[in-house]
């Protein structure tokens, strides 16, 4: 039994924002009451944790991570990724299928769930492949994968070119009650580019990736969602036009959802100057006006949620010429702090930031037992010190890789305590009392 006292509980799903005490028993949220109200013999013997001047949040949910195992364990393992996620406040993460072998059959899904259980860190849920080997030629065994524990399907990293296959996949996904998560890129338009197509790419002598390569695929999949009635989730949106297409689709009641990664809101293409491969990602970083459109889209709810797109790579995959280096950056340990930075700047409310990191991603995928701290719910939560200033060093990184543009940058906001299924998975030094600035 654990009694968390005096924190500012923010739970958008339950409509709570105020000072509350939370009693956890048998792995579930047993009672919630105003600060100081949970007294009496019932609570004697409970471990007491003071969350004074901190915020208490539902466990964060990241619906887009790459944990690399099986096949690329030198980059990341399920265990190291799950522990890094806990450090960032994420109690549930969904891992993409681009492993080796690809997670296109039930055995791999069961393996992921087994290894995640051994790690005793964040809950890891597999996303199954839409097509065998991510080749876009033959549908994977979606029914078997779903029965094995997959909560969504995606060929992330690869677009599903064949519109007929995409339609059939959507029809199957609708029957199974899950979304298809789409990496939207027409590679006949991006043509092997390595950064945003712009004047800067010309100056740097690099082949650019135009925004239209994302936008035309988004437009196609909106129409397929309209036709099938199946749920389409757009991964890592990066352009203002994509946001507008999704806004119009939602106005037409088409079942479209989408996510944005912190780096697409907070970094511009200028981060790659000097051929900085730690800022190379797909889709690429865009111009400042695109960043502003993404932030506005998140604030007004057009963009449903935030996902890290955590993509670890060994140092030698980044220590190459820019056009040959791997795409992707780390994300699970920095996402919360970066989002709190948007809150401090006044561009996003704290409630909306919490919703985008917990309630909304759970809703997008259909995870009914995540994203809230309602009574009777599984006790997944985190306590966050919003004042904590820290510098991300290699020693802080729990991933096996260190490919992040925020290395050696000062951040603000850190988790002090994380609970999964009522079990403490992270507990830093004694919780200090500080005046909250949020």
N, C-alpha and C positions, 0 to 999 in steps of 0.2 A: 504494500500500500504506500502511495506517495501523495502528499498534499503540497501542491504548488500554490504559494500564497503571494498575493499583492501585486501581481503583474498586470499590465494592460493587455487584456485579451482582445485580439482582433480576429474575428471569425466571420467573414462576409456571408458565408452560407447560412449561418445561424442568426445573422443580424446583430452580433454582439460587438461592442467596442467600449470597453470600460475596465475598471479595476475589479478583478474577479479572483476567487480562489477556485482551484480545480482539484478534485479528489479522484485519484486513479486507483482502481482495484481490479484484480483479475484481468489485467491487460486492457481494460476498457475505461472510458470516462464515466465514472459512477455518479458524480455530482458536480455541479457548478453553481456557485453562489457569490453574491457581492462580497467584496473584501471584508474579512473578519466574521463572516456569517457561518462558516463551516466549523462549528464547535460542538463539543460534547464527547461522550465516551466512544462513540462510533469511530472517531478519528484518532483515538489514542493508539500509539504504537506505529503510526504512519511516519515514514520518513518525510521531514519537512524541508522544502526548498523555497527559499525566498527569491522571488522574481521582481522585487521592488525596483522601480524605475527602469524596468526592461519591458519589452513587448513579448507576449506569448502568442505564438502562431500555430495554426494547424501545420502538421508536417508538410514541408514543401514537396511538390511533385514535378519532376522533370520528365517530359514525355519524349525527349530526343537526346539520347546519349549513345556513344559508341564505346563499348567495353572491350572490344578486340578479341576476346576469348570466345571460342577456340580459334587457334591458328596464328594469332599475332601477340602472343603473351609477352614479348619483349617490349611492346608498346604499353599494354595495360592488361590487367586480369579482371575478372569479375570481382574478386576480393578487393584489389587496390582501388578500383573504380567505385565500389560500394562504400568503402571507408572514406574516400575523398568526398563522395556525395554527402555522407553524414556530417563531415566537417563544414560543409556549406549549408547545412540545414535541411537537406533533402532526405526525406524518409522513404520515398518511393521514386524509382527511376525506371524508365522504359528503354531497353537497349535495342538498337537497330540490328538488322540481320546480316550486314556485310562482314561476316566472319569467314573463316576458312576451316572446314567447309561452311558454306552459306547456311544460315538457319532457314532452310526451306523444307524441313521435315521434323516430325515430332521428336525424334531422338535428341536433336540439338536443343530444342526448347526444354526438354526435361533435364538435360545436362545443365543448362543455364540456371534453372530453378534450383537444382541440387547444389551447385557450387555457391549460389547466392545464400542458400540456407546455411552452408558451412561458414560463410564469412561473418555472420552475425553482425551485420551492419545495416545499410539501407536495403529495403525490399527491392528486388530486381524482377521486373516483369518483361518477358520477351515480346518483341514485335517480329512476326513471321514474314518471310519473303512472299511477294506476290507471284513472282515467276521463279522457276527453277534456275539456280545459279545466278540469279539477277540478270539473266540474259534476255528477258523480254520475249521469249519464244514460246514457252509452255507454262501454263499456270502451275504453281506449286500446289501441294495437297493442303488447301486452306482448312478444310474440315478437320483433318487430323491435327494440324497445328493448333487450331482453336481448342480442340479437346485436350491437347497437351499443355495448354496454359497461355497461348498467345492472346494478347488483348487488342491487337491491331495488326495491320499488314502494311508493308512498305518495301519498295526496292531502293530505298534511300541511297543516294550517291549515283543512282542511275534513273533516268526518266523511263516511264513506260510509253515508248513511242507508238506502239500499235493501239489505235483508238478502239478497235474491236476487242482486243484483249483487255484493255482497261474497262470497257463496258461489262464484259463478262465477270471480271474480278469484282467490280462494284456490285453486280447482282448477287454474287456469292457472299460478299461482305455484308450486304443488307440482310441476307438470310441468317447470317451468323451474328448479327447485331453489333458489328464493329466497324470502325472507319478504315479507310485506306489513306495513309499518310504519304503525300506526294512530294518528291524532289522535282521541282518544275524547271526543267532546262531542256530546250531544244538544242542539242549539241551540233546540229547542222548550222545553227546560228552562232553558238559560242565558239565553235571551230577551234577547240583546243586552246582557248585563251587562258590567261593566268591572272588577270586583274580586270577591273572595270574598264570598259571601252570609253575613253575620254581623251582630252588633250594631254593629260598626264601620262596615259599609256603610250601615246605617240612620242612624247619627250623621252620616256624611259626605254623606248624601243621594244615594248612588250605587246604581244597580241592581246587585244581587249575582248571582254565578254560583254556584249550589249545587253541592256535591260530587256529588250524585246524577246530574248531567248527565254526568259522566265515568263514574261507576260502572255505570250501566245499559248503556252502550255496551261497556264492558269485559266485563260479564257476557254480553252477546250474542255478542261475538266469541270469547269462550272456548268457547261452545257451537258456534259455527261451526268453530272449530279442532278441536274434538272430532269433529264430524261429517265434516269433510273430511280430517283428518290433516295439513293444511297448517300451515306455520309462521306464527304471528301474533306480531308484535312490538308491544308497547304503548309508545308514545312518552310521554315526560315525565310519569310518574305523579305525582300530587299529593295523594292521600288515603290514609289508613290503611285504609279499606275496600277500595280498589283493591288495595293490597298483600295484604290477606287473601284477596281473590278469586283473585289470581294464585298465592298460596301454596297454596291448595286445588287449583287447576288443576294445578299442578306435581305435587302429591301424587297426582293422578289420571293422571299421565303424559300430560297434554295438551300439545302442542308450543307453549307460550306462553313468550315472553321479554319483558323490559321494561327500560326505562332510567329513570334519574332525573337531573334537572339540579341542579347545585350550588345554584342559588338557591332551589329548592323545599325543600332541606334546611336552608339556613343563614339564610334570611330569612323572617320572618312577614309577615302582612298589615299589621302596624304600619308596615312600610317605605313604604306608600303614604300615610301621614298627611302632611298638608300638600299633598295632591294631587300627590305626586311621580310624575310620569309615567315616570321612568326605572325605577320599580319596577312598572310595569304590564305584565303578561304573561298569556299564555293557555297552559295553565290558570293561574289566578291564584295568588298567594301565599296560603297558608292559615294556620291557627292553630299555636301552638307544638307541641301534642300531635301534629299531623299531621307536622310536621318530624321529631319524634323517631321516629315510626313509619317514616318513609322511611329515616332513618339506620339504624335497626335492620334494616329489610328489606334494605338494601344490605350490612350487616355479615354477616347470616346467609345471603346468597346468593339470597334470594327475588327481589330486584332484581338483575338480571344485571350491569348496567354503568352507567357515568356518561356522559352526553352533554351537550354545552354548550347545545344549542338556540340557537346563535349567530344572532342576528337583528338585523342592523344597520338603523338608520333614520336618515335625515337629521334634523337638529335641528328642522326645521319640522314634522315629523310628530309630534314629542313636545311642541312648544311650543303646545299647544292645551288646551282644557278637558279634564279627565281622561277623561270619557266619550267624547270624540271622538279622543283621542290613539291612536296605533298601539300594538299589543301587541308586546312583545319587547325583549330586551336583548342586548348583546354577551356573548361567552363564551370564545372560544378562548384568549385571552391570560391569563385569570384562573383557569380551571378547575383547573389543576394546583396552584397555590398554595392555592386554597380547599380542595382535597382534602387537601393536606398539613396544613392547619389542623385538619381533623378527626382526622388521625393524631396530631398533638401533643396534642389534647384527650383522647386515649385512647378515642375512640368508634369508631375504625376502625384496624385494623392496617395497617402500611405495605404488607405483601404483598397484602392485599385491595384496598387503594387502587390499587396498581400493576396488579393483575389487572383491576380494574373500568375502568381507563383504557386497557388494551392488549389483553391476552389475551382477555378476555370480549367486548368489542365485536367483535373479529375473529371470534370463534366464533359470535356471534349472527347475523352476516351470512353467514358461511361464507367468510371471506377467509383462505385457507390459507397465504398468503405474508406475513401480517402478524401482529403481536402476540407475536412470540418472537424470540430471538436464537440459535436452534439452529444448529449447524454446517451449512453449506450453504444456509442461509436468506439471503434478501435482507437486506443490512445497513442496516436502519432502526433508529436508536437515538438516545437523547438522554442527555446528562450533566447532572445537576441539582445545583445548590448549594442544599441544603435550609436553609442558614442565611441566605441572602441576603435581607435586608430591603429592601423597595422600596415606593415609593408610586406608584400608578397615576395618572399625569397625562395630559392630552390629548396631550402630546408623546410619550408612550410608546405611544399607541394607533396601531397600524399599519392598522387598518380605516379606511375613509373616514368612518365614523360614530363617535359617542362616547356612545351611549346605554347607560350602565351605572350601576347604583346603587353600584358600588365605585369610582367616580371620586374621586380624592384620598384614598382609603383606603390604610392601610399593610398590605402583604401580606408573606408570607415564603415563599421558595422560588422559584428562577428557573433556567431552562435556561441553561447555559453553551455547550453544543455540541449541534448536531443534524445527523444524517446521514440522507440518503435515497438508497437504492440505492448505498450506499458513497461518496456524494459529500457533502462538507460543505456544508450549507445555512445554518448559523449557527455562528459562532465568535466569542465575545465576547473581551474582553481576556484576557491570559495567565491561565490557570487557577491560582488561588492555593491553597495548602494550608491547610485549616481543619479544626478538630475538628467532626465531624458530631454533631448533636444528635438524630438520628433513629435 
